[in-house]
Amino acid sequence: MPATYPRPKKEFLNVEREDVEVQCSKCNSKNVKRYPVLKPRGWAITTKCQDCFFELNVEYPRPAGPFVPITKAMKFSPFG
């Protein structure tokens, strides 16, 4: 069953970035913000310098509840 999503009402989509009171360890800038990003492992909250784009911290939120892989109930042959 394909999923369809309506076209966004806003012309531009953006993410709210919150200011963080730390200094970048790479370029010493105080322009550091914290915001969600999509990484190869999934959604994460990153703290990143907005001048040199150095990533100071990454947090991967835990899923709400026990993790069960979707392949758990699948039957596999001995050949894969």
C-alpha positions as CSV (number, residue, x, y, z in Angstrom):
1,M,0.0,0.0,0.0
2,P,1.7,3.2,-1.1
3,A,1.8,6.2,1.2
4,T,0.9,9.6,-0.2
5,Y,1.4,12.8,1.6
6,P,-0.2,16.2,0.8
7,R,1.9,19.0,-0.5
8,P,3.2,21.2,2.3
9,K,1.3,24.5,2.8
10,K,4.5,26.5,3.5
11,E,6.8,27.5,0.6
12,F,9.9,26.7,2.6
13,L,10.4,24.0,5.3
14,N,12.8,24.7,8.1
15,V,13.8,23.3,11.5
16,E,13.9,25.2,14.7
17,R,17.5,25.5,16.0
18,E,18.1,26.3,19.6
19,D,21.1,28.3,20.8
20,V,23.6,26.5,23.0
21,E,26.0,28.3,25.4
22,V,29.2,26.5,24.4
23,Q,32.2,27.5,22.3
24,C,33.3,25.5,19.3
25,S,36.4,23.5,20.0
26,K,37.6,23.8,16.4
27,C,37.2,27.4,15.5
28,N,36.3,29.0,18.9
29,S,33.0,30.5,17.6
30,K,30.1,30.9,19.9
31,N,27.6,30.4,17.1
32,V,26.6,26.9,18.2
33,K,23.1,25.4,17.8
34,R,21.3,22.2,18.6
35,Y,18.7,20.7,16.2
36,P,17.4,17.3,14.8
37,V,19.1,15.8,11.7
38,L,18.7,12.6,9.7
39,K,21.8,10.5,9.8
40,P,22.5,7.0,8.4
41,R,21.6,5.5,11.7
42,G,18.3,7.4,11.9
43,W,17.1,10.6,13.5
44,A,19.6,12.3,15.9
45,I,19.9,15.5,17.8
46,T,23.1,17.3,16.9
47,T,25.0,20.2,18.5
48,K,26.9,21.8,15.7
49,C,28.9,25.0,15.0
50,Q,27.2,27.1,12.5
51,D,30.4,28.8,11.3
52,C,32.7,25.8,10.5
53,F,30.0,23.0,10.7
54,F,32.0,21.0,13.3
55,E,29.8,18.5,15.1
56,L,30.3,18.9,18.8
57,N,27.8,16.2,20.0
58,V,25.3,13.7,18.6
59,E,22.5,12.1,20.6
60,Y,20.4,9.2,19.2
61,P,17.1,9.1,21.1
62,R,16.0,5.7,22.2
63,P,12.8,4.3,20.7
64,A,9.7,4.4,22.9
65,G,9.3,0.7,23.8
66,P,11.1,-2.6,23.1
67,F,12.8,-2.9,19.7
68,V,11.6,-5.9,17.7
69,P,13.0,-6.4,14.1
70,I,10.4,-6.7,11.4
71,T,12.1,-10.0,10.2
72,K,11.5,-11.8,13.6
73,A,8.4,-13.7,12.4
74,M,9.8,-14.5,8.9
75,K,10.6,-18.1,7.9
76,F,13.9,-18.6,6.2
77,S,15.3,-21.5,4.3
78,P,18.7,-23.0,5.2
79,F,20.0,-21.3,2.0
80,G,19.0,-17.8,3.2
